[in-house]
Amino acid sequence: MCGIVGVMGRAPVNQVLYDALQLLQHRGQDAAGIVTADGNTFHMHKGLGLVRDVFRTRDMRSLTGNSGIGHCRYPTAGSAKSPAEAQPFYVNSPFGIVLGHNGNLTNSRQLRKELFVEDLRHVNTNSDSEVLLNVLAHELQAEAAGHRLDAEAIFRAVAGVHRRCKGAYAVVAMIAGYGMVAFRDPFGIRPLVVGTADTPNGKECMVASESVALDAVGFQFLRDVAPGEAIFCDYDGNFLSRQCALRPSLNPCIFEYVYLARPDSVLDGVSVYETRLRMGESLANRIMEEFPDLECDVVIPIPDTSRPSAMQLALKLGKPYREGFIKNRYIGRTFIMPGQAERKKSVRQKLNAIAMEFRGKNVLLVDDSIVRGTTSREIVQMARDCGALKVYFASAAPPVRFPNVYGIDMPTRRELLATNRTDEEIAIEIGADAVFYQELGALQRAIQCDNPNIERFDASCFDGIYITGDISKEYLAEIENHREDGETNQSGEPVAQLDFNLSSEPEMTS
């Protein structure tokens, strides 16, 4: 999960890119970078940390030009702490290209070999994004006529990228002297939207990971970039698009709607906020049906993502909704911190309980999901320390039981609380009196209410079905053996003993 943005403007774009990255900060807190284009010259500044910390006034002044791209990084492949892996990446042959990537390539190891042996290209980091950049550069070289490019050649090059690259990717790139190209993987797993703005000097074009980045900087949302589609904007304001994949299909990551995206975004025609409201309602229906005698005095959300679901759940159950936790907004999102020790340390720094809302009550806590259980366990204990009589825990998402290989930091099954555990065992693990989960079919229907044309999702973290069809047991075992946190390789548990549900043909749950 990363945030990407690109702008082809009629005036300096450094401030627009900075503001857009601030709006996408929730998608990545590890590193940030901006590249602007001034004629055929790129100006770059990037580094580790939040957007507000990476850029100073002197940095912004050096980012001159009317076009550029930006990126905020959340590490899923490569090194979590290496400044060299902050994006955008740059390559100067055969054209000057800078690129930002959201997602994860599942065949990056094979591509590295091809780049070195066949394409004669060198990759400097462990990042799959640099691999993708070099694949694009090679395909552009192959399609260039007399070392010159046009829109058709760029679209053919993107088609070549689709043929070679597997996995999830939303990409924005600048080609020196030509313009901006953005494209989305043929399965449409990671989101990408496009918007325009009319100015006295002409039309401007912007692409971003989420619609909220367009809205807040004055661009009008035009549409989502379709799976497999490429969009090209040149310096004269021409806006062209082309379907570059042979068999594209829309399979958006279902976790975007559960947790990753901002609630004020609209992705693939679906309001994230309305989806989360419906998630709360369907979860309430399940609780009323299966646990009609539940003793609950109050519903309390775990801020911030779960609030819409908790409000609707409380309304449906006819129970009071209360704010029981106050969030310190200067602490990063614990789910996307790189190490387990950091996650444990940050929970109580991040949340503080209002004791009066818990004392002497049976409380139903609502969170967007339960992944590792670290945060959930701490929060349940906080509620008990404040005097709660009973503590129930509801997840607006289904149990997370499988690794995600498309750009979310939950790659090993040993880290996932729900793996090989029943709901009762999970409740014991986090110290709750009971745990309630959303059903996958209900979650899918909550999204499809806004866009019935979405027939399938990437829901691999819930059902173990990998939409790209190229994920093997050996691949998942390799991921588990190469976790960089260190925490996941200390138990000595043989990876081969883990069971994986692998299928390339997803079935919708009704």
C-alpha positions, -999 to +999 in steps of 0.1 A: +000+000+000+015+033-012+001+066-024+009+079-059+000+112-076+010+128-109+001+162-124+005+177-159-002+213-152+000+248-166+017+264-135+042+251-110+030+219-094+052+214-064+026+227-040-002+206-056+019+175-054+028+182-017-008+188-008-019+157-026+007+136-008-005+150+025-040+137+017-026+103+008-004+101+039-025+073+054-013+051+025+023+052+036+044+068+064+078+053+057+091+076+030+080+103+006+093+118-026+085+143-053+099+147-088+091+177-110+099+182-147+112+215-160+116+210-197+138+179-201+152+183-166+140+164-135+142+178-100+139+153-072+137+153-035+129+123-013+136+108+020+125+087+050+096+099+071+062+117+068+056+141+040+057+171+064+091+160+076+107+151+043+101+185+026+113+219+038+109+253+021+143+250+004+134+216-010+101+229-024+119+259-040+141+235-059+112+215-073+105+237-103+083+228-133+047+225-144+045+187-142+056+160-118+048+130-097+048+122-060+049+091-038+045+081-002+058+047+007+047+019+029+072-009+027+060-044+016+090-055-005+126-044-001+141-028+030+118-009+053+145+015+064+166+022+033+166+058+020+177+043-014+143+027-017+122+059-013+103+066-045+101+079-072+128+059-089+148+073-119+165+057-149+182+076-177+183+051-205+169+050-231+148+080-219+148+099-187+120+082-167+108+087-131+083+063-117+061+058-086+044+024-079+017+012-056+013-025-052+036-056-053+050-076-082+047-113-076+073-123-102+100-097-094+127-124-089+122-137-124+121-102-138+154-093-122+171-123-139+155-113-173+166-077-169+202-086-161+207-115-185+185-106-215+177-069-212+212-059-200+198-036-173+210-032-137+188-029-107+203-011-077+179-019-048+157-047-035+125-028-045+102-044-070+093-009-081+127-004-095+123-037-114+090-024-128+107+009-139+134-010-158+109-033-174+090-001-186+122+015-198+132-017-218+097-019-234+099+018-243+133+012-259+119-017-279+089+003-292+107+036-300+111+044-336+145+060-343+148+067-306+116+088-307+084+081-289+048+088-297+016+079-278+011+047-297+047+035-289+041+043-252+008+023-252+026-006-268+053-004-242+026-006-214+011-036-231+046-052-229+047-044-192+014-061-187+027-092-205+058-094-183+047-082-149+025-102-126+008-090-094-007-057-084+004-023-097-009+012-101+018+033-117+025+069-126+056+079-146+071+109-163+091+105-195+114+135-201+104+155-230+071+136-236+048+137-207+031+116-180+019+080-184-002+062-158-016+026-159-032+000-137-027-038-136-050-059-157-069-072-126-075-037-113-063-047-078-048-014-067-069+018-072-061+047-096-083+076-105-079+105-130-092+141-129-089+173-148-090+210-141-097+240-164-074+269-160-069+302-179-039+287-195-055+254-205-066+220-191-046+202-165-046+165-158-040+146-125-039+110-115-039+097-079-045+066-058-077+080-043-103+105-054-098+126-022-065+138-035-082+152-066-111+169-047-090+188-022-065+203-046-091+216-071-093+189-097-126+174-108-129+137-106-133+123-141-133+085-136-113+055-124-085+042-146-098+009-159-079-023-153-052-027-179-058+008-192-030+034-198-034+072-198-010+095-214-009+133-210+016+153-230+030+188-225+005+203-249-025+192-228-035+163-250-051+135-230-052+100-245-061+066-231-059+030-244-067-004-231-034-022-231-042-056-216-056-086-235-082-098-209-087-071-183-111-076-154-120-056-124-110-073-091-104-045-066-087-052-033-115-056-008-093-044+020-092-009+005-128-005+015-123-021+049-093-002+061-068+013+036-087+040+018-100+072+033-137+073+040-142+103+018-128+086-012-148+069-040-130+039-056-143+021-087-176+038-083-180+028-046-182+052-017-159+040+010-179+057+037-212+042+026-196+008+023-185+010+059-219+020+070-234-011+053-207-032+069-219-021+103-255-029+094-247-064+081-226-071+112-254-060+134-278-083+115-255-113+121-252-105+158-289-102+163-295-135+144-268-156+160-265-139+195-300-126+203-294-126+240-262-106+239-258-085+270-245-052+257-248-017+272-228+004+248-211+003+214-176+018+213-155+022+181-117+018+178-108+051+161-108+061+134-115+037+105-143+017+123-165+047+133-190+045+104-194+007+110-198+011+147-223+039+144-245+019+121-241-012+142-252+007+173-282+021+155-293-013+142-289-029+176-306+000+194-277+005+217-260+037+228-229+047+207-201+063+227-166+075+221-145+055+246-110+061+231-092+093+223-066+090+195-033+107+195-031+118+159+007+123+160+013+085+163+014+066+131-011+039+121+000+008+141-011-017+114+015-004+090+045-001+113+074-023+102+082-042+134+061-061+159+079-044+188+071-010+174+034-020+171+033-032+207+049+000+220+027+023+201-008+011+210-011+029+244+007+059+231-018+060+203-051+055+223-062+066+257-094+053+273-122+074+288-128+054+319-164+065+326-176+050+294-164+015+305-169+014+342-195-011+352-207-017+316-208-046+291-191-030+261-191-040+225-159-028+208-159-024+170-128-024+149-124-025+111-105-058+113-083-080+134-050-088+118-022-098+142-043-092+173-016-070+189-037-039+190-069-058+198-054-075+229-041-042+243-074-024+237-094-052+254-071-050+284-075-012+285-113-016+286-110-041+315-086-018+334-112+009+331-138-013+349-157-029+320-177-060+332-177-078+299-158-069+267-171-081+234-151-075+202-166-071+167-147-070+135-163-053+105-142-075+083-140-113+081-112-132+098-078-125+082-064-160+077-041-158+046-011-139+035-015-109+012+009-107-017-004-077-035+009-049-013-004-052+022+020-060+051+005-093+063+026-118+044+030-147+069+004-169+084+021-171+117+015-134+123-022-137+116-043-142+147-072-160+129-050-187+112-060-221+125-081-206+153-118-207+160-137-176+170-137-189+206-099-194+205-095-159+191-115-144+219-093-161+244-062-149+227-072-112+228-089-115+263-124-108+251-156-125+263-166-131+227-156-122+191-179-114+162-168-114+126-183-101+094-192-126+067-173-123+035-205-125+014-220-096+034-188-076+029-189-082-008-225-072-011-219-040+009-195-029-018-216-041-048-245-020-037-228+010-052-214-008-082-230-041-092-206-044-121-179-055-097-183-092-099-151-104-082-127-090-056-092-097-045-102-110-011-072-133-007-064-123+029-099-136+038-104-166+015-069-176+003-079-172-034-052-153-053-068-136-083-037-135-105-034-173-106+004-174-102+008-179-065+021-213-053+028-228-019+065-224-027+061-187-034+043-182-001+069-202+018+096-181+003+079-149+015+077-163+050+114-173+050+125-138+039+105-116+063+127-087+073+111-080+106+131-109+121+102-117+144+087-142+121+118-163+116+126-169+153+100-195+162+117-223+141+083-235+129+087-252+095+070-231+068+061-263+049+037-273+077+014-243+069-016-251+048-025-228+019-058-226+000-047-218-035-071-212-064-070-190-095-108-192-100-125-171-072-161-179-063-184-152-051-199-159-017-237-153-018 
